[in-house]
Amino acid sequence: MSAVRSPVLSGTWYPDDPARLRREVDAFLADAVAADRPRGRPLIAVVPHAGYLYSGATAGRLYGLLRDAAPRRVVILAPNHRVPLRRLALSGAAAYATPLGEVAVDTAAVDRLAASPAFAVDDSAHAEEHAVEIQLPLLQRTWPEAVPRIVPVLVPRLEPAVVRAAAAALGEVLDAGTLLLVSTDLTHYGRSFGYVPFTDDVPAALEQLDAGAILKVLAGDPAGLRAFGERTGITMCGLEAAALALETGLPAGYEGALLDYRRSGDRDGDYSVSVSYAAVLLCSGEPADAAGRAP
């Protein structure tokens, strides 16, 4: 990979015209509801990664509540959709490009994580991966004056010992200026996904299934989330990424909220093939100051 990773989704999953992209993303951010925001400093954000037509509004409901947070660094945990992995894959790029400019990679943090045997730099895994790139224009418009550096990490299914090592290594970079962002969709339903566990009242059944995973995230329960995945077979592509984020730990008194939930089938009423999206925010729960910031 070159020093700057070029976008592979612009013009398809999101607009390639900068002005149009800014307008579209800004409209998503404007729909955020301030009253929904948990108290305290944002710790873990869970957002979807489909094309903006489908999941941009859901993601915007979360990003729009983060404008006052101003993190210096965002660690993005995402699934690997294209390349099989045996360890967590870091990017060796110095920056990621979008139509809105470049987003710098925190190469020092990448080097720290790469020192752990749980991680490896693997540019081939990141070259065509959409789950990181789709977040970047949202980051750029949430903090246009000071775009945080990113640490892109692809998370496969791992042995428990590797998960523990990865969580410990991540803990070393999760300071007060860092946001941990999980990029994941929820249930992928339909024959094309090989997942049709029910056929009656599909919208309600999807909501019930997705709620099971969302509740485990809100409870800060990584073991419970993995057990739920094993029991139901839920096709949540970033389940391992979400579980790893929770493994890094949450403080006593943290607060969480489901900010948005929808399914792609909601657009036209056709649920024969449907993907579910949710935005979940976990915060420290500490009292915020008058500007909405917490220590």
N, C-alpha and C positions, 0 to 999 in steps of 0.2 A: 504494500500500500504506500502511496505517496505521503509526503509530510502532511498534506491536507486531504481528508477524505471528501470526495465529491458526492453531491446528493444523487440518489438513485430514484427518489420518489417524486421529485418536483415535476409538475405538469400532469401527474396522474393522481397520486394520493392527496396532494395539496397543490395550490396554484404555483406556477413558476414565475409569474409576474409579481415583482416585489410589492407594488402598490396594492394589487388585488389581495395578495397574501396578508399584508398588514391589515387591510380592512376586514378580511374574513376572521382572522385571529382576534383582532380587537373586539369584534362583535361577540365572539365566544366569551371573552373575558368579561365583557360588560354584563353578562347574564348571571354572574356569580351573586349569591345572596349572602350579604355580610352576617346576617343573624344566624346563619348555619355554621359559622366557623367555630371550631372548638377553641377554648382558651389556651393561651400559652404559645410557646415556640413550636413551629412545625417540625416534626421529627421524621415521619414517614408519610409519603403521599403515594397513593395507588391510583393510576390513571390508565385508560385504554390506549390502544395503538393502531386502530383501524384508520382508513382514510378519513379525512376531515368531514366528508359528507355524512359519514355514519357516526363517528365518535368524537368529532371536534367539539360539539356542544357539551358533551359530558366532561371532557377534559377541561374545557374552559370554566366550568362551574367550580373546579378546584383551583386552577392556576390563578383565576381572578381574585381569590382570597389570599394569595401569597405575596401580593405586591409589596406589602409592608415588611415582609420577612427579610428580604435582601441577603440571601445566603451568598457566601463567597464561592461555594463549591456545591455541585449537585452530583451525587453518585447515582447513576442510573443502572438499576438491576433489571435485566430483560431476558426473556427466553431466547434460545437459539432455534430459529425456525429452519435454517438451511444447512448447517454444517454440524455433524455429530461431534460432541466434545467429551473429554474425559476429565477436564478441569475447567474452572471458570476462566473465560476468555477476556483478556484485556485488549484494548486497542493500542497499537503503536503509533497512531497518528498524532500529530501535534495539534490538529484542529479539525473540525467538521464544518464543511461549507453548506450553506443553504442560500436561497435567493436573497435573504436578508443580510448576508455577510457570513463571517466565520465565527464559530464558537470554539474557544480555546480548550484544549484538553489539559487537565492538571497532571502534567507529566511526572511531577515529583510524587504525587499520590499514587500514580500508576506504578512507579518504581518501587514504592514501599509495599504495595500489594504484591507485585511480582516477586518479591523476596520470599513470599509464603509459597510452599509447595502446592497449595490449593489453587494457585493462579498461574496462568501463562499468557504471554502476549501472543495473540493469534489474529493477525489482520485478515486472513482469509475468512474467518467466521464473521467479521464485521463488514466485509466489503459490500454484501448485498442485504444485510439485515435491516429490516424496517423498524423494529421495535424501539431502537434508539433514535434514529433520524426523525421519526414522526413527532418526537417531543421537542425538537430544537426550535422551530419557529415559535412555538408556544413559550419556551423559555426566553427567547429573544424579545418577544413583545411584552412579557410579564415584567422583565427588568431591562428595558431598552437602553438605559443609561449606564448600566453596569451588569452586563450579562455574566452570570457566574461561570467559572470553569467547570467542565464536566469530567466525570470518570466513568466511561461506558464499560459495563461488565455484563457478559452473557452467562447465564446460569443454567447448566444442564441438571439432570437428576444425578445426585451424588451420594456416595456412601456417607453414613453418619459421621465418621471421623473426619472426612473432608469438609463436611458442613460445619463442624465445630471449628476446624482450623480457619475456614473462610470467615466465619462470624467473628472470630477473635481478631483476624487481620483487619477486617472492616472496622471493627471497634477502634482500632488505632487511628483511623482517619476521620471518624465521626465526631468532630469537635462541634462547638456551638455555632460555627459558621457553615456547617454542612447540612444539606437536606438529602435524605435517602429517598429516592424516587423509584417506585416499582412500576414497570411498564407491562401491563397484562390485560388481556380480554378475559371474559368469563366463559360461559358455556358456548361451545360451537356445536350447534344442533343441526341434524339433517343427514341424509344418506351420503351426501358428498363429503361429510366429515366422519362418516362411519360411526355415528352416535345418534341412535334413535331409541332411547330408553323408555319413551312414552309417546303415545299418539293422541290421547284424549286431553282436551283443554290445554294445548301446548303452551300458550302464553302464561297461564297460571302455574303450570308445572315447571316452566323455565324459571319463573320468579322464585318459586319455592326452592328449587335446586340452587340457584345463584345465591339466595339469601343464606343458605347453609355455609357457603364459603365466606361470604361477607361478614357474617357473625363471628367466624373464627378469626378473621383479620381484626375486627373491632375488639375482640377479646384478647388480642395479643398472644394467640395460642398457635405457635408453629406446629407442634405435634398434633394438635387437634385438626389443623388445616390439612396436614398430610394424611391423617387417618380418614378424614372426610373424603379426600380425593381417592384413596384406596377403596373406600366403601361404595362410593357412588360412581366412580369412573369419570367424574366431571372433566370435561375437556377444556380446562382452564390452562391456557398455554404457559402462563407465568406463575403457576402454583409454586414451583420450587423457588422462584425469585421472591415471591411474597413471603414464603416460609423463612427463607434466609434473612430477609429484612427483619422479621419478627424475632429471629434468633439473636440478633444483636442486642435485644433487650429494650424495655420501655420502663420509664420511671414510675414509682408509685404515684397514683393520682393523675396519670395521663388521661386525656380525653380524646375520644374519637367520634367521627360523624360520617355517615353516608350522605354525600352531597348530591349525587345524581345516580340514577339507574335507568337504563333503557335497553331495548333489544332492536337489532336491525329490522326485524320483522314488524316493528311498530310503524315503520314508514309507510308500508302499503298493506299491512294486514296479512301478509304471506309469511307464515312461520315454518314452512316446509324446509327452509334453510335459513337459520337465524343465528346471529352471534350477539352475545350479551355484553354490555359495557357498564362499568361502575366507576365512580370517583369516591375514594375514601381518604380521609385525612386524619392522622393521629398527631396530637400535639401534647406538649409537656404538661398542660393543665395549670401551669403557674399563672398567677394573676398578670394580666397585661397592663402596660402603662397607657396613658391617654391616647397614644398614637397606635395602640394595638400591638405593641411589641412586648416581648417577654425577655427576661434575662437569658 
